[in-house]
């Protein structure tokens, strides 16, 4: 009886760890089948964020301070993403990527993604003021958002992760790169979806790497 309880406890622990890595329905499929199926989604809104001048700010911190600081920001983002029903995809260095509209049971819309982006910029603004008042280095965030089709699935056999691919992801990254600190830069497609919910300023056509000139908007 004691052994059975311990087995159950260990199973719950491993399930919790799996759910920290994969969306619940993907984790269930992996447990049932031993593999997961890649899926295509027609309308996903991808949020791509990056810290402006990260290397320059990082040079002024010890390794421990830097990790603690990134953890402070990204933990705040995790809470915002969860609250707005988005799926966190991954972090790459100082970049944080999330999406709404996948996997199947995720009903987060483009509006939810923009609301999350606004909350992320607000919390970064608060942290910036705290750090300025303490005479400490601070981060500023650029956010880019684009809506479109993606392919999603799990890759690898060790340290696997749920990831997304497609031109939509590339365009979201271009939106971020073409944005400004403290701003949320969205594509024409995303604008068309959210224009009745948010006030946006048309920036005109902006050059994006390998994409030519694209209509972009700042969420105000």
MOURFEN-V959606 format. One record per pair of residues at least 6 apart in sequence whose C-alpha atoms are under 6 Angstrom apart, sorted by the first residue. I is the first residue (numbers start at 1). J is the second residue. If there is no record, write none. Layout:
BEGIN
i=I j=J
i=I j=J
END
This chain:
BEGIN
i=22 j=162
i=29 j=36
i=30 j=36
i=38 j=152
i=38 j=153
i=39 j=151
i=39 j=152
i=40 j=150
i=40 j=151
i=41 j=149
i=41 j=150
i=42 j=149
i=43 j=148
i=43 j=149
i=44 j=100
i=44 j=101
i=44 j=147
i=44 j=148
i=44 j=149
i=45 j=99
i=45 j=100
i=45 j=110
i=45 j=146
i=45 j=147
i=46 j=99
i=46 j=145
i=46 j=146
i=47 j=97
i=47 j=98
i=47 j=99
i=47 j=144
i=47 j=145
i=48 j=97
i=48 j=143
i=48 j=144
i=48 j=172
i=48 j=173
i=49 j=95
i=49 j=96
i=49 j=142
i=49 j=143
i=50 j=94
i=50 j=95
i=50 j=141
i=50 j=142
i=51 j=94
i=51 j=140
i=51 j=141
i=52 j=140
i=52 j=141
i=84 j=112
i=85 j=108
i=86 j=99
i=86 j=100
i=86 j=108
i=87 j=98
i=87 j=99
i=88 j=98
i=89 j=97
i=89 j=98
i=90 j=97
i=100 j=108
i=100 j=109
i=101 j=107
i=101 j=108
i=128 j=138
i=131 j=138
i=140 j=181
i=141 j=181
i=141 j=182
i=142 j=176
i=142 j=180
i=142 j=181
i=142 j=182
i=142 j=183
i=143 j=176
i=143 j=184
i=144 j=172
i=144 j=175
i=144 j=176
i=144 j=184
i=144 j=185
i=144 j=186
i=145 j=172
i=145 j=186
i=146 j=172
i=146 j=187
i=146 j=190
i=147 j=190
i=148 j=168
i=150 j=165
i=150 j=166
i=151 j=164
i=151 j=165
i=152 j=163
i=152 j=164
i=153 j=162
i=153 j=163
i=154 j=161
i=154 j=162
i=155 j=161
i=174 j=208
i=175 j=185
i=179 j=185
i=184 j=218
i=184 j=219
i=185 j=217
i=185 j=218
i=186 j=216
i=186 j=217
i=187 j=216
i=188 j=215
i=188 j=216
i=199 j=220
i=200 j=218
i=200 j=219
i=200 j=220
i=201 j=217
i=201 j=218
i=202 j=217
i=203 j=216
i=203 j=217
i=204 j=215
i=205 j=213
i=205 j=214
i=205 j=215
i=206 j=213
i=206 j=214
i=207 j=213
END
